[in-house]
Amino acid sequence: MKVGEWVRVIGIPPNLTDDEDLKTRTLFENCVGKVFRIEALHNVEGLPFPLVELRVGHVLGKEPSADSIWVEPEHLEPVQSDRAALK
């Protein structure tokens, strides 16, 4: 996976939870099945792979850049860059 490629969220990490301030699990659940452009790859100490940054603000009714999630590659699948795939 590379910055600029398109991916579909196909799952969420099982340990995600919501709390009073951050609805992390709910946000991830709302992203499942949707297609996003990879904005960045982040190396995190202790992980053997980079986390993939996706801008997801539009899922919350905001500008896409307003919110981001970092996702393990196993929860993503590549899609063609054809805009018709973006549903």
DSSP file (Angstrom, degrees, kcal/mol; ACC not computed):
  #  RESIDUE AA STRUCTURE BP1 BP2  ACC     N-H-->O    O-->H-N    N-H-->O    O-->H-N    TCO  KAPPA ALPHA  PHI   PSI    X-CA   Y-CA   Z-CA
    1    1 A M              0   0    0      0, 0.0     2,-0.3     0, 0.0     6,-0.0   0.000 360.0 360.0 360.0 141.2    0.0    0.0    0.0
    2    2 A K    >   -     0   0    0      4,-0.1     3,-2.0    38,-0.0    36,-0.3  -0.926 360.0 -87.3-132.8 154.8    1.2    3.5   -0.9
    3    3 A V  T 3  S+     0   0    0     -2,-0.3    36,-0.2     1,-0.2     3,-0.1  -0.379 115.0  29.1 -57.1 135.1    0.2    7.0   -0.2
    4    4 A G  T 3  S+     0   0    0     34,-2.6    -1,-0.2     1,-0.4    35,-0.1   0.137  92.4 118.7  97.2 -18.6   -2.4    8.1   -2.8
    5    5 A E    <   -     0   0    0     -3,-2.0    33,-3.2    32,-0.1     2,-0.4  -0.367  63.9-118.2 -76.3 161.4   -3.8    4.7   -3.4
    6    6 A W  E     +AB  37  79A   0     73,-0.6    73,-2.3    31,-0.2     2,-0.3  -0.830  33.1 178.4-103.8 138.7   -7.5    3.9   -2.7
    7    7 A V  E     -AB  36  78A   0     29,-2.9    29,-2.9    -2,-0.4     2,-0.4  -0.959  22.9-135.9-137.0 154.4   -8.6    1.3   -0.1
    8    8 A R  E     -AB  35  77A   0     69,-2.9    69,-1.9    -2,-0.3     2,-0.6  -0.926  24.6-124.9-108.3 135.6  -11.8    0.0    1.3
    9    9 A V  E     + B   0  76A   0     25,-2.1    24,-3.7    22,-0.5    67,-0.2  -0.704  34.3 171.1 -78.1 121.9  -12.2   -0.5    5.0
   10   10 A I        -     0   0    0     65,-2.8     2,-0.3    -2,-0.6    66,-0.2   0.440  58.8  -2.4-114.3  -2.9  -13.2   -4.2    5.4
   11   11 A G        -     0   0    0     64,-1.1    -1,-0.2    17,-0.1    64,-0.1  -0.981  61.0-123.2-171.4 174.8  -13.0   -4.6    9.2
   12   12 A I        -     0   0    0     -2,-0.3    59,-0.0    -3,-0.1    13,-0.0  -0.953  39.0 -91.6-132.0 152.4  -12.1   -3.0   12.5
   13   13 A P    >   -     0   0    0      0, 0.0     3,-1.4     0, 0.0    15,-0.0  -0.404  35.7-132.6 -60.5 136.7   -9.6   -3.9   15.3
   14   14 A P  T 3  S+     0   0    0      0, 0.0    -2,-0.0     0, 0.0     0, 0.0   0.716  99.0  60.2 -67.9 -20.5  -11.5   -6.0   17.8
   15   15 A N  T 3  S+     0   0    0      2,-0.0     2,-0.1    10,-0.0    10,-0.1   0.386  75.2 120.2 -91.4   5.5  -10.2   -4.0   20.8
   16   16 A L    <   +     0   0    0     -3,-1.4     2,-0.3     8,-0.1    -4,-0.0  -0.453  38.6 178.5 -72.3 141.9  -11.7   -0.7   19.8
   17   17 A T        -     0   0    0     -2,-0.1     8,-0.7     5,-0.0     7,-0.5  -0.916  25.7-124.2-135.8 163.2  -14.2    0.9   22.2
   18   18 A D        -     0   0    0     -2,-0.3     2,-0.3     6,-0.2     5,-0.2  -0.813  26.7-176.7 -99.2 147.9  -16.2    4.0   22.6
   19   19 A D        -     0   0    0      3,-2.8     5,-0.0    -2,-0.3     6,-0.0  -0.789  46.3 -85.2-130.8-175.8  -16.0    6.3   25.6
   20   20 A E  S    S+     0   0    0     -2,-0.3     3,-0.1     1,-0.2    -2,-0.0   0.853 125.4  28.1 -60.3 -37.5  -17.9    9.4   26.5
   21   21 A D  S    S+     0   0    0      1,-0.2     2,-0.6    -3,-0.0    -1,-0.2   0.838 122.2  45.2 -94.2 -38.7  -15.6   11.8   24.6
   22   22 A L        -     0   0    0      1,-0.0    -3,-2.8    -5,-0.0     2,-0.9  -0.934  55.5-167.2-117.0 120.0  -14.3    9.6   21.7
   23   23 A K     >  +     0   0    0     -2,-0.6     4,-2.4    -5,-0.2    -5,-0.2  -0.458  32.2 151.1 -97.9  58.9  -16.6    7.4   19.7
   24   24 A T  H  >  +     0   0    0     -2,-0.9     4,-2.5    -7,-0.5    -6,-0.2   0.924  68.8  46.5 -61.3 -50.0  -13.7    5.5   18.1
   25   25 A R  H  > S+     0   0    0     -8,-0.7     4,-2.8    -3,-0.3    -1,-0.2   0.925 113.2  50.0 -60.6 -45.0  -15.4    2.2   17.6
   26   26 A T  H  > S+     0   0    0      2,-0.2     4,-2.2     1,-0.2    -1,-0.2   0.904 110.2  50.8 -61.0 -42.4  -18.5    3.9   16.2
   27   27 A L  H  X S+     0   0    0     -4,-2.4     4,-1.0     2,-0.2    -1,-0.2   0.945 111.9  46.7 -61.3 -48.4  -16.4    5.9   13.7
   28   28 A F  H >X S+     0   0    0     -4,-2.5     4,-1.1     1,-0.2     3,-0.9   0.924 110.6  52.9 -59.7 -44.1  -14.6    2.8   12.5
   29   29 A E  H >< S+     0   0    0     -4,-2.8     3,-0.5     1,-0.3    -1,-0.2   0.884 107.2  52.3 -59.1 -38.7  -17.9    0.9   12.2
   30   30 A N  H 3< S+     0   0    0     -4,-2.2    -1,-0.3     1,-0.2    -2,-0.2   0.692 107.2  54.0 -70.7 -18.2  -19.2    3.8   10.0
   31   31 A C  H X< S+     0   0    0     -4,-1.0     3,-2.3    -3,-0.9   -22,-0.5   0.677  79.6 112.6 -88.0 -19.3  -16.2    3.5    7.8
   32   32 A V  T << S+     0   0    0     -4,-1.1   -22,-0.2    -3,-0.5     3,-0.1  -0.318  85.5  15.5 -59.6 131.0  -16.5   -0.2    7.0
   33   33 A G  T 3  S+     0   0    0    -24,-3.7    -1,-0.3     1,-0.3     2,-0.2   0.254 103.4 112.9  89.8 -11.5  -17.4   -0.7    3.4
   34   34 A K    <   -     0   0    0     -3,-2.3   -25,-2.1   -25,-0.2     2,-0.4  -0.588  63.3-125.8 -95.3 158.0  -16.4    2.8    2.4
   35   35 A V  E     +A    8   0A   0    -27,-0.2     2,-0.3    -2,-0.2   -27,-0.2  -0.850  29.4 175.3-107.8 136.7  -13.4    3.8    0.2
   36   36 A F  E     -A    7   0A   0    -29,-2.9   -29,-2.9    -2,-0.4     2,-0.4  -0.941  31.0-114.9-137.1 156.2  -10.7    6.2    1.2
   37   37 A R  E     -A    6   0A   0     -2,-0.3    18,-0.6   -31,-0.2     2,-0.5  -0.763  37.1-113.2 -88.8 136.7   -7.5    7.6   -0.2
   38   38 A I  E     -C   54   0B   0    -33,-3.2   -34,-2.6    -2,-0.4    16,-0.2  -0.594  34.1-178.9 -71.1 121.7   -4.3    6.7    1.8
   39   39 A E  E     -     0   0B   0     14,-2.8     2,-0.3    -2,-0.5    -1,-0.2   0.812  60.2 -17.5 -91.4 -35.8   -3.0   10.0    3.2
   40   40 A A  E     -C   53   0B   0     13,-0.9    13,-3.1   -38,-0.1     2,-0.4  -0.984  52.0-127.4-163.8 162.1    0.1    8.7    5.0
   41   41 A L  E     -C   52   0B   0     -2,-0.3     2,-0.5    11,-0.2    11,-0.2  -0.988  26.2-159.2-118.7 131.0    1.8    5.7    6.4
   42   42 A H  E     -C   51   0B   0      9,-3.0     9,-3.0    -2,-0.4     2,-0.4  -0.945   9.1-145.6-119.2 120.4    3.0    5.8   10.0
   43   43 A N        -     0   0    0     -2,-0.5     2,-0.5     7,-0.2    -2,-0.0  -0.708  19.3-165.5 -80.1 129.5    5.6    3.7   11.5
   44   44 A V    >   -     0   0    0     -2,-0.4     3,-2.3     5,-0.4     5,-0.2  -0.971  27.6-106.8-120.8 129.3    4.8    2.9   15.1
   45   45 A E  T 3  S+     0   0    0     -2,-0.5     0, 0.0     1,-0.3     0, 0.0  -0.265 105.4  21.5 -55.7 131.8    7.4    1.5   17.5
   46   46 A G  T 3  S+     0   0    0      1,-0.3    -1,-0.3     2,-0.0    -3,-0.0   0.245  99.4 105.0  94.0 -13.0    6.7   -2.2   18.2
   47   47 A L    <   -     0   0    0     -3,-2.3    -1,-0.3     1,-0.1    -3,-0.2  -0.851  62.2-148.2-101.9 137.6    4.6   -2.8   15.1
   48   48 A P  S    S+     0   0    0      0, 0.0    -1,-0.1     0, 0.0    -3,-0.1   0.423  83.2  41.0 -82.6   3.5    6.1   -4.7   12.2
   49   49 A F  S    S-     0   0    0     -5,-0.2    -5,-0.4    -7,-0.1     2,-0.2  -0.963  89.8-102.0-144.1 156.3    4.0   -2.8    9.7
   50   50 A P        -     0   0    0      0, 0.0     2,-0.3     0, 0.0    -7,-0.2  -0.523  33.3-119.6 -78.8 150.3    3.0    0.9    9.2
   51   51 A L  E     -C   42   0B   0     -9,-3.0    -9,-3.0    -2,-0.2     2,-0.5  -0.683  26.9-126.9 -83.6 145.4   -0.5    2.1   10.2
   52   52 A V  E     -CD  41  71B   0     19,-3.0    19,-2.7    -2,-0.3     2,-0.5  -0.830  16.1-143.7 -98.9 124.5   -2.4    3.6    7.3
   53   53 A E  E     -CD  40  70B   0    -13,-3.1   -14,-2.8    -2,-0.5   -13,-0.9  -0.770  19.6-177.9 -91.9 128.0   -3.9    7.1    7.8
   54   54 A L  E     -CD  38  69B   0     15,-2.7    15,-2.3    -2,-0.5     2,-0.6  -0.978  25.2-132.6-122.7 136.4   -7.3    7.7    6.2
   55   55 A R  E     + D   0  68B   0    -18,-0.6    13,-0.3    -2,-0.4   -18,-0.2  -0.805  33.9 165.0 -89.4 121.7   -9.1   11.0    6.3
   56   56 A V    >>  +     0   0    0     11,-2.6     3,-1.8    -2,-0.6     4,-0.6   0.158  29.6 120.5-127.2  16.8  -12.7   10.3    7.3
   57   57 A G  G >4>S+     0   0    0      7,-2.2     5,-2.3    10,-1.0     3,-1.6   0.832  71.6  63.8 -55.1 -35.0  -14.3   13.6    8.3
   58   58 A H  G >45S+     0   0    0      1,-0.3     3,-1.2     3,-0.2    -1,-0.3   0.755  91.1  65.4 -65.0 -22.2  -17.0   13.3    5.7
   59   59 A V  G <45S+     0   0    0     -3,-1.8    -1,-0.3     1,-0.3    -2,-0.2   0.787 106.5  44.1 -65.9 -25.8  -18.3   10.2    7.5
   60   60 A L  G <<5S-     0   0    0     -3,-1.6    -1,-0.3    -4,-0.6    -2,-0.2   0.270 127.3-100.3 -99.5   8.4  -19.1   12.6   10.3
   61   61 A G  T < 5S+     0   0    0     -3,-1.2    -3,-0.2     1,-0.3     2,-0.2   0.704  90.7 107.6  80.1  19.8  -20.6   15.2    8.0
   62   62 A K  S   <S-     0   0    0     -5,-2.3    -1,-0.3     1,-0.1    -2,-0.1  -0.533  84.1 -66.1-114.5-177.9  -17.4   17.3    8.1
   63   63 A E    >   -     0   0    0     -2,-0.2     3,-2.2     1,-0.1     4,-0.4  -0.472  52.4-115.4 -63.6 144.0  -14.6   18.1    5.7
   64   64 A P  G >  S+     0   0    0      0, 0.0    -7,-2.2     0, 0.0     3,-0.9   0.856 115.1  54.2 -53.0 -37.4  -12.6   14.9    4.9
   65   65 A S  G 3  S+     0   0    0      1,-0.2     3,-0.1   -10,-0.2    -9,-0.0   0.520  86.3  84.4 -77.2  -3.3   -9.5   16.4    6.5
   66   66 A A  G <  S+     0   0    0     -3,-2.2     2,-0.3     1,-0.2    -1,-0.2   0.802 100.4  22.0 -70.4 -28.2  -11.3   17.2    9.8
   67   67 A D    <   -     0   0    0     -3,-0.9   -11,-2.6    -4,-0.4   -10,-1.0  -0.996  66.0-171.4-141.5 145.1  -10.8   13.7   11.2
   68   68 A S  E     -D   55   0B   0     -2,-0.3     2,-0.3   -13,-0.3   -13,-0.2  -0.943   6.6-158.8-130.9 154.0   -8.4   10.8   10.5
   69   69 A I  E     -D   54   0B   0    -15,-2.3   -15,-2.7    -2,-0.3     2,-0.5  -0.953  13.7-140.3-125.3 153.3   -8.1    7.2   11.6
   70   70 A W  E     -D   53   0B   0     -2,-0.3     2,-0.4   -17,-0.2   -17,-0.2  -0.970  27.9-171.1-112.4 125.8   -5.0    5.0   11.6
   71   71 A V  E     -D   52   0B   0    -19,-2.7   -19,-3.0    -2,-0.5   -59,-0.0  -0.918  26.5-117.2-125.6 140.9   -5.8    1.5   10.4
   72   72 A E    >   -     0   0    0     -2,-0.4     3,-2.1   -21,-0.2   -21,-0.1  -0.530  32.9-120.6 -68.4 140.6   -3.8   -1.7   10.3
   73   73 A P  G >  S+     0   0    0      0, 0.0     3,-1.9     0, 0.0    -1,-0.1   0.775 108.2  70.4 -56.3 -27.7   -3.4   -2.9    6.7
   74   74 A E  G 3  S+     0   0    0      1,-0.3    -2,-0.0     3,-0.0    -3,-0.0   0.690  94.6  55.7 -65.0 -16.3   -5.2   -6.2    7.5
   75   75 A H  G <  S+     0   0    0     -3,-2.1   -65,-2.8   -64,-0.1   -64,-1.1   0.234 103.1  70.2 -98.2  13.2   -8.4   -4.2    7.8
   76   76 A L  E <   -B    9   0A   0     -3,-1.9   -67,-0.2   -67,-0.2   -69,-0.0  -0.916  57.8-162.2-129.2 152.9   -8.1   -2.7    4.3
   77   77 A E  E     -B    8   0A   0    -69,-1.9   -69,-2.9    -2,-0.3     2,-0.1  -0.999  28.9-114.2-131.8 140.1   -8.4   -3.9    0.7
   78   78 A P  E     -B    7   0A   0      0, 0.0     2,-0.3     0, 0.0   -71,-0.3  -0.381  32.3-169.8 -68.0 147.0   -7.0   -2.1   -2.3
   79   79 A V  E     -B    6   0A   0    -73,-2.3   -73,-0.6    -2,-0.1     2,-0.0  -0.935  32.1 -91.0-131.1 158.9   -9.5   -0.8   -4.8
   80   80 A Q        -     0   0    0     -2,-0.3     5,-0.1     1,-0.1   -73,-0.0  -0.360  33.9-121.7 -67.0 150.9   -9.0    0.6   -8.3
   81   81 A S  S    S+     0   0    0      3,-0.1     2,-0.1     4,-0.0    -1,-0.1   0.510  72.4 125.9 -74.8  -2.9   -8.5    4.4   -8.4
   82   82 A D    >   -     0   0    0      1,-0.2     3,-2.4     2,-0.1     4,-0.3  -0.387  64.9-136.4 -56.6 123.4  -11.5    4.7  -10.7
   83   83 A R  G >  S+     0   0    0      1,-0.3     3,-1.5     2,-0.2    -1,-0.2   0.716 100.2  72.5 -59.4 -20.3  -13.8    7.2   -9.0
   84   84 A A  G 3  S+     0   0    0      1,-0.3    -1,-0.3     3,-0.0    -2,-0.1   0.759  89.2  61.5 -65.8 -22.7  -16.8    4.8   -9.9
   85   85 A A  G <  S+     0   0    0     -3,-2.4     2,-1.3    -5,-0.1    -1,-0.3   0.604  80.0  97.9 -76.8 -10.5  -15.5    2.5   -7.2
   86   86 A L    <         0   0    0     -3,-1.5    -1,-0.1    -4,-0.3   -52,-0.1  -0.639 360.0 360.0 -86.0  93.8  -16.0    5.2   -4.6
   87   87 A K              0   0    0     -2,-1.3    -1,-0.2   -54,-0.2   -53,-0.1   0.340 360.0 360.0-123.8 360.0  -19.3    4.3   -3.0
